[in-house]
Amino acid sequence: MQHPNTQRWQALSRKATEYANAFDLRQAFSNQPGRFAALSLKAPYLCADLSKNLWDTPILSELCSLAESKNLNSQREALLAGEVVNSTESRPALHAWLRMNHYQTAKPEWSRGLHDMLTVAERLRSDTELDDVVHIGIGGSGLGPEMALQALEPFKTCRQRIHVVSNLDGHDLHQTLQGLEPARTRFVVASKSWSTTETLRNARSAWNWCLAGGLQDPGNHFIAVTSRPERAAAMGMMQTLHMPEGVGGRFSLWSAVGLPLAVAIGAEGFRQLLQGAAEMDEHFAQAPLQSNLPVWLGLLDVWNSSFLRLTSRCVVPYHHGLRRLPAYLQQLEMESNGKRVDTQGQSLSYPTTAALWGEVGSNSQHAFFQWLHQGSQRVPTELLLVRHPAHDLDGHHDALLANGLGQAQALMLGAQASADQLAGHQDFPGNRPSTVLLLEELSPASLGALLALYEHRVFVAGLVWGINSFDQWGVELGKTLARDLETRLSTGDTVGLDASTAGLIAWVRGDQRVYI
Ligand SMILES: O=P(O)(O)OC[C@H]1O[C@H](O)[C@H](O)[C@@H](O)[C@@H]1O
């Protein structure tokens, strides 16, 4: 068991007990008039207010020292230089390297796929015989394009419709294909490993749909994005875009997996996305830890989770275009830092990343905000606001912004029931932590910067926790067992299975001999 027995960690733990019980945000603001200025920060394309959290500048500076003691400076350099930082898989983590270096050809084996992808995207955009692009991919090979396509819908300049299919559930592909014409459709099949059940099954079904629709040679209608081109070729894929092994699944958007987005917003739009992210990379690389936004956010996550023991974080984007961002961040954060051992495989004695969940505002105010304001737990809540909308409907946007700000204010201030109200029921305890991120506008560049901010935040927190944020062994076991159960579902063989799984298999097969 890895005990955080350094003096610094123990001092922070003692402080946390005090802050969890006695710290009052309202008091902190009246005691320190400069609190907002001291705990808010600007970074490329956005600014962030972290002052409504259960901490202060002395805690932040202690956390910065903790990060320094974990070699954050040198590890950050190693990450951005494309050195091996994924120790269990002996690989670099190339997402930031790719966008910081995409304009040069220092390592063509790393950047080739991205360059080729931008050329292919332009070709597809100008193809007058193409109506629909169907992107097939799951996890990082699906979530990034899906989320970014929604976010950047106002920047879509191609005439083709673009669809994303992920789920093994055939309803997903089936519904997408309704009304499409095989001859006027192109499929992008994205799978780094080319071994993901969902993606391969959807790709085969799409292939069969092409054959059934009269295409003699469907191979010309498919583009594979993978780091295993030989496997794609064996399935008949004629064209393959390369994805380097060093780009982890949840960072795929920055590789050739971004193809559907590049078709939608054009190669130039995609370069702006890369550029915005690279500007955030520069900020992360250059700014001192004490004024570095990804560092602040990563340290806030460590403070909330490991020290204050808050077990979840709620993300509420106040922008319809960002409605898939919580799902995207779930993969980024929970797959990266959802671990209980350090880089040496030793158990950690403190909680690591919190559960991340959320939903778009203002809809979510009418769902779970009751719980956030009056429930029995404190949940750090992150509200994302965008200053300028991409529409001109009168009054909507100011009201939306006011709602986001009002929720953060209410979480902090709380309120006591007045004499004519119901005591208890109409009391709001307040003193509940929140963070506000404010983007100037939602554009390719600002989306790039926002995503890079989250990626580096996750890296910082993972480093302080001492874990490898770039592997994901935890997803393997369920996949392996599913392969075994798929065979058993067809044969009915339950020998050697636990009683519950055996019973469930019998139910699914409709076996009447099983008593329910
Ligand atoms: O791109 P693929 O190899 O098909 O992988 C798709 C997804 O598979 C797994 O679930 C991994 O945990 C994800 O990180 C990955 O994005």
The ligand as an SDF file (V2000), in Angstrom:
LIG
                    3D

 16 16  0  0  0  0  0  0  0  0999 V2000
  -10.1610    2.7110  -31.4400 O   0  0  0  0  0  0  0  0  0  0  0  0
  -10.4380    1.3660  -30.8610 P   0  0  0  0  0  0  0  0  0  0  0  0
   -9.2160    0.4840  -30.8470 O   0  0  0  0  0  0  0  0  0  0  0  0
  -11.5950    0.7010  -31.5630 O   0  0  0  0  0  0  0  0  0  0  0  0
  -10.8470    1.5570  -29.3670 O   0  0  0  0  0  0  0  0  0  0  0  0
  -12.0420    2.1610  -28.9770 C   0  0  0  0  0  0  0  0  0  0  0  0
  -12.0690    2.2850  -27.4680 C   0  0  0  0  0  0  0  0  0  0  0  0
  -11.8680    0.9840  -26.9450 O   0  0  0  0  0  0  0  0  0  0  0  0
  -11.7180    0.8290  -25.5510 C   0  0  0  0  0  0  0  0  0  0  0  0
  -12.9360    0.9180  -24.9140 O   0  0  0  0  0  0  0  0  0  0  0  0
  -10.7500    1.7920  -24.9500 C   0  0  0  0  0  0  0  0  0  0  0  0
  -10.8940    1.7720  -23.5720 O   0  0  0  0  0  0  0  0  0  0  0  0
  -10.9630    3.2070  -25.4550 C   0  0  0  0  0  0  0  0  0  0  0  0
   -9.9300    4.0240  -24.9850 O   0  0  0  0  0  0  0  0  0  0  0  0
  -10.9890    3.2190  -26.9560 C   0  0  0  0  0  0  0  0  0  0  0  0
  -11.1940    4.5420  -27.3940 O   0  0  0  0  0  0  0  0  0  0  0  0
  1  2  2  0
  2  3  1  0
  2  4  1  0
  2  5  1  0
  5  6  1  0
  6  7  1  0
  7  8  1  0
  7 15  1  0
  8  9  1  0
  9 10  1  0
  9 11  1  0
 11 12  1  0
 11 13  1  0
 13 14  1  0
 13 15  1  0
 15 16  1  0
M  END
$$$$
